[in-house]
Each structure stands twice: as structure tokens, then as C-alpha cells.
Amino acid sequence: QVQLVESGGGLVQAGGSLRLSCAASGSIFSINVMGWYRQSPGKQRTLVARMTNDGSTMYEDSVKGRFTISRDNAKNTVWLQMNNLKPEDTAVYYCYVVGYYTYWGQGTQVTVSS
């Protein structure tokens, strides 16, 4: 059974920082991509950042220069360092892992107050 356990969400003031983590366990084979999506109420889930096995990264334009994704392949863990947070970053953040299948975390709430 595959499990993605997220942590690190919470309430922070604008300009503050949070670090999300996601640890994947279970029978996940040939992991290639690890990353993060987010979803705000009434909006679609959108990609925030992702990293491939070779270290290639991609970020949503609005988070470039503020968010940094990193991962530990040996531990099947991915992090999202979020700095200079803005109220518009408020959302539920979901980690995901792409191997033979795509797996999703349960989501962690990030709330940024103005």
C-alpha cells in the first residue's frame, strides 16, 4: 500500500515562510517526478512545482523566486520551501509522486493572512 504523508502546513502572516514535506512509503516503483499542486476554494488544482529524477525543476510563474522544491531520492521525500508568502498562496497543497502510477497526498492547508 502506497502512502504519501504531508506535513508543514499552517497559518502564517504575509511575508512569512513555511516548509512543506512529503514522505512516500510503500511499493512505489520507478519514481520519476515528485512535486506539489495546490487548490483554492472554487478553483482548479494547479501545479506549483515539480522536480524530476535528474534534478530538473519547474515552477508556476507566481511562485518563482519565492518557492524552492527539493527532494531526497533515497528517502522518497520531497520538500517545498515557501518564502515571502502572500495571501493568494492560501490553498490546500497536495504532494504527488509519479512512478508507474500517480499517487497523491491527503493535502495540507496553508493559510496566509494579510
C-alpha positions as CSV (number, residue, x, y, z in Angstrom):
1,Q,0.0,0.0,0.0
2,V,1.4,3.4,-1.0
3,Q,1.2,6.3,1.4
4,L,2.2,9.9,1.0
5,V,2.3,11.7,4.3
6,E,2.5,15.5,4.2
7,S,3.3,17.9,7.0
8,G,4.3,21.6,7.5
9,G,1.1,23.5,6.6
10,G,-0.4,26.1,8.9
11,L,-1.2,29.7,9.4
12,V,1.4,32.4,8.7
13,Q,1.4,36.1,8.1
14,A,2.1,37.6,4.7
15,G,5.9,37.7,4.2
16,G,6.4,34.7,6.3
17,S,7.7,31.2,5.5
18,L,6.6,27.6,5.7
19,R,8.2,24.4,4.7
20,L,6.1,21.5,3.5
21,S,7.3,18.0,3.4
22,C,6.0,14.8,1.9
23,A,7.3,11.3,2.6
24,A,6.3,8.5,0.3
25,S,6.3,4.9,1.5
26,G,5.1,1.6,0.2
27,S,5.5,-0.1,-3.1
28,I,6.3,2.8,-5.4
29,F,8.5,1.8,-8.3
30,S,10.5,3.9,-10.8
31,I,9.7,7.2,-9.2
32,N,10.4,10.0,-11.8
33,V,8.5,13.1,-10.8
34,M,7.8,14.4,-7.3
35,G,6.0,17.7,-6.8
36,W,3.3,19.9,-5.4
37,Y,-0.1,21.1,-6.6
38,R,-2.4,23.5,-4.8
39,Q,-6.1,24.1,-4.8
40,S,-8.1,27.1,-3.5
41,P,-11.8,27.1,-2.9
42,G,-13.7,27.3,-6.2
43,K,-10.6,26.9,-8.3
44,Q,-8.9,24.1,-10.1
45,R,-6.0,22.2,-8.7
46,T,-2.8,23.7,-10.3
47,L,0.8,22.7,-10.4
48,V,3.1,24.7,-8.1
49,A,6.4,23.0,-8.5
50,R,7.9,19.7,-9.6
51,M,11.3,18.0,-9.8
52,T,12.3,15.1,-11.9
53,N,14.9,12.4,-11.0
54,D,17.7,14.3,-12.7
55,G,17.0,17.4,-10.7
56,S,15.2,19.4,-13.4
57,T,12.6,21.7,-11.8
58,M,9.6,23.6,-12.9
59,Y,7.6,26.3,-11.1
60,E,4.4,28.1,-11.5
61,D,5.2,31.7,-12.6
62,S,3.7,33.3,-9.5
63,V,6.0,31.4,-7.1
64,K,9.3,31.7,-9.0
65,G,11.9,33.2,-6.8
66,R,9.9,32.6,-3.6
67,F,9.4,28.8,-3.5
68,T,12.0,26.1,-3.8
69,I,11.4,22.4,-4.3
70,S,13.9,19.8,-3.2
71,R,13.9,16.0,-2.8
72,D,15.8,13.1,-1.4
73,N,15.5,10.2,-3.8
74,A,16.9,7.7,-1.3
75,K,14.2,8.6,1.2
76,N,11.4,9.3,-1.4
77,T,10.8,12.6,0.3
78,V,10.1,16.0,-1.3
79,W,10.0,19.4,0.3
80,L,8.6,22.8,-0.7
81,Q,10.3,25.8,1.0
82,M,7.9,28.7,0.7
83,N,9.2,32.2,1.4
84,N,7.7,35.6,1.2
85,L,4.2,34.1,1.3
86,K,1.3,36.1,0.0
87,P,-2.4,35.8,0.8
88,E,-3.0,34.5,-2.7
89,D,-0.9,31.5,-1.8
90,T,-3.6,30.3,0.6
91,A,-4.7,26.9,-0.6
92,V,-4.6,23.2,0.2
93,Y,-1.3,21.9,-1.0
94,Y,-1.0,18.3,-2.3
95,C,2.1,16.4,-3.0
96,Y,2.2,13.9,-5.8
97,V,4.6,11.2,-7.0
98,V,4.8,9.8,-10.5
99,G,6.1,6.3,-10.9
100,Y,4.3,3.6,-12.8
101,Y,1.2,5.3,-11.4
102,T,0.5,8.7,-9.9
103,Y,0.0,9.0,-6.2
104,W,-1.4,11.9,-4.2
105,G,-1.0,13.0,-0.6
106,Q,-4.0,13.9,1.6
107,G,-3.4,17.7,1.4
108,T,-2.2,20.2,3.9
109,Q,-3.8,23.6,4.4
110,V,-1.7,26.7,4.0
111,T,-3.3,30.0,5.1
112,V,-1.6,33.3,4.7
113,S,-3.1,36.3,6.5
114,S,-2.7,39.8,5.3
